[in-house]
Amino acid sequence: MNNEKNGYQTVLSLLQELIEAGKETDRRMKDTDQRIKVVENQIADTNKNIDKLNDLVGCLAAEEEFFNQNFNIYGAIAGKILSNKTIEEAKKYNLFVVAQEANELRLINIPM
């Protein structure tokens, strides 16, 4: 009788573990679903912005005068801590380099 009782207790214990594991799986699935929705919304927002940009470029393209101008395009990298390799690569591409120094920002590279 004692062996039979131990067997039932073992089965009950295993069933309880399975129930708890199922609850944890459900919680994680809900969390994952929520994260997926956030990313889907971000993608939708990005697509809307791309559509707006395409509309703007389309309007500008109709203006011949717009494309007969010379434009300067600038790029930059910024960070709290930048490695020397990162700074050197940025300089190769004529990028502004901005880094944090104490509580202030410092321009490390100003392209010419």
DOSE-7116 format. One record per residue (C-alpha): residue number from 1; residue in one letter; chain; x, y, z. Coordinates in Angstrom, 1 decimal, decimal comma. Layout:
# residues N
NODE  NUM  A  A  X  Y  Z
...
END
This chain:
# residues 112
NODE  1  M  A  0,0  0,0  0,0
NODE  2  N  A  2,9  2,4  0,8
NODE  3  N  A  4,5  1,9  -2,6
NODE  4  E  A  1,1  2,6  -4,3
NODE  5  K  A  0,7  5,8  -2,2
NODE  6  N  A  4,2  6,9  -3,2
NODE  7  G  A  3,4  6,2  -6,8
NODE  8  Y  A  0,3  8,4  -6,7
NODE  9  Q  A  2,2  11,2  -5,0
NODE  10  T  A  4,9  11,0  -7,7
NODE  11  V  A  2,3  11,2  -10,4
NODE  12  L  A  0,5  14,1  -8,7
NODE  13  S  A  3,8  15,9  -8,2
NODE  14  L  A  4,6  15,4  -11,9
NODE  15  L  A  1,2  16,6  -12,9
NODE  16  Q  A  1,5  19,7  -10,8
NODE  17  E  A  4,9  20,5  -12,4
NODE  18  L  A  3,3  20,1  -15,9
NODE  19  I  A  0,5  22,5  -14,9
NODE  20  E  A  3,0  25,1  -13,7
NODE  21  A  A  5,1  24,6  -16,8
NODE  22  G  A  2,0  25,1  -18,9
NODE  23  K  A  1,1  28,3  -17,1
NODE  24  E  A  4,7  29,6  -17,6
NODE  25  T  A  4,5  28,8  -21,3
NODE  26  D  A  1,2  30,6  -21,6
NODE  27  R  A  2,7  33,7  -19,9
NODE  28  R  A  5,7  33,7  -22,1
NODE  29  M  A  3,5  33,2  -25,2
NODE  30  K  A  1,4  36,2  -24,2
NODE  31  D  A  4,5  38,3  -23,6
NODE  32  T  A  5,9  37,3  -27,0
NODE  33  D  A  2,6  38,1  -28,7
NODE  34  Q  A  2,7  41,6  -27,1
NODE  35  R  A  6,2  42,1  -28,3
NODE  36  I  A  5,3  41,0  -31,8
NODE  37  K  A  2,4  43,5  -31,9
NODE  38  V  A  4,8  46,3  -30,8
NODE  39  V  A  7,2  45,4  -33,6
NODE  40  E  A  4,3  45,2  -36,1
NODE  41  N  A  3,1  48,6  -35,1
NODE  42  Q  A  6,7  50,0  -35,5
NODE  43  I  A  6,9  48,5  -38,9
NODE  44  A  A  3,6  50,0  -39,9
NODE  45  D  A  4,7  53,4  -38,6
NODE  46  T  A  7,9  53,1  -40,6
NODE  47  N  A  6,0  52,2  -43,7
NODE  48  K  A  3,8  55,2  -43,3
NODE  49  N  A  6,8  57,4  -42,9
NODE  50  I  A  8,4  55,9  -46,0
NODE  51  D  A  5,2  56,6  -47,9
NODE  52  K  A  5,2  60,2  -46,8
NODE  53  L  A  8,8  60,5  -47,8
NODE  54  N  A  8,0  59,0  -51,2
NODE  55  D  A  5,2  61,5  -51,6
NODE  56  L  A  7,5  64,4  -50,7
NODE  57  V  A  10,2  63,2  -53,1
NODE  58  G  A  7,6  62,8  -55,8
NODE  59  C  A  6,4  66,4  -55,3
NODE  60  L  A  10,0  67,6  -55,3
NODE  61  A  A  10,8  65,7  -58,4
NODE  62  A  A  8,1  67,6  -60,2
NODE  63  E  A  10,0  70,7  -59,4
NODE  64  E  A  12,9  70,7  -61,9
NODE  65  E  A  14,5  73,6  -60,1
NODE  66  F  A  14,8  71,5  -57,0
NODE  67  F  A  17,2  69,0  -58,6
NODE  68  N  A  19,3  71,6  -60,3
NODE  69  Q  A  20,7  72,6  -56,9
NODE  70  N  A  23,8  71,3  -55,2
NODE  71  F  A  23,2  69,7  -51,8
NODE  72  N  A  25,6  69,0  -49,0
NODE  73  I  A  24,8  65,8  -47,0
NODE  74  Y  A  26,3  65,4  -43,6
NODE  75  G  A  26,6  62,3  -41,4
NODE  76  A  A  27,6  61,7  -37,8
NODE  77  I  A  28,1  59,1  -35,2
NODE  78  A  A  27,8  59,6  -31,5
NODE  79  G  A  28,3  57,6  -28,4
NODE  80  K  A  29,2  57,7  -24,8
NODE  81  I  A  32,3  55,6  -25,4
NODE  82  L  A  33,8  55,3  -28,9
NODE  83  S  A  36,8  53,1  -29,7
NODE  84  N  A  39,7  54,6  -31,6
NODE  85  K  A  39,0  52,2  -34,4
NODE  86  T  A  35,4  53,6  -34,7
NODE  87  I  A  36,7  57,1  -34,7
NODE  88  E  A  39,2  56,4  -37,4
NODE  89  E  A  36,6  54,7  -39,6
NODE  90  A  A  34,3  57,7  -39,1
NODE  91  K  A  37,1  60,0  -40,2
NODE  92  K  A  37,6  57,9  -43,3
NODE  93  Y  A  34,0  58,6  -44,3
NODE  94  N  A  34,1  62,3  -43,4
NODE  95  L  A  31,6  61,9  -40,6
NODE  96  F  A  31,2  64,1  -37,6
NODE  97  V  A  32,1  62,3  -34,4
NODE  98  V  A  30,4  63,3  -31,2
NODE  99  A  A  31,3  61,8  -27,8
NODE  100  Q  A  30,4  62,4  -24,2
NODE  101  E  A  33,0  63,9  -22,0
NODE  102  A  A  31,8  64,3  -18,4
NODE  103  N  A  28,5  66,0  -18,7
NODE  104  E  A  29,1  67,6  -22,0
NODE  105  L  A  29,3  66,6  -25,7
NODE  106  R  A  32,5  67,0  -27,6
NODE  107  L  A  33,1  67,1  -31,3
NODE  108  I  A  36,0  64,8  -32,0
NODE  109  N  A  36,0  65,1  -35,7
NODE  110  I  A  34,8  68,0  -37,9
NODE  111  P  A  34,9  66,9  -41,6
NODE  112  M  A  36,4  69,4  -44,0
END
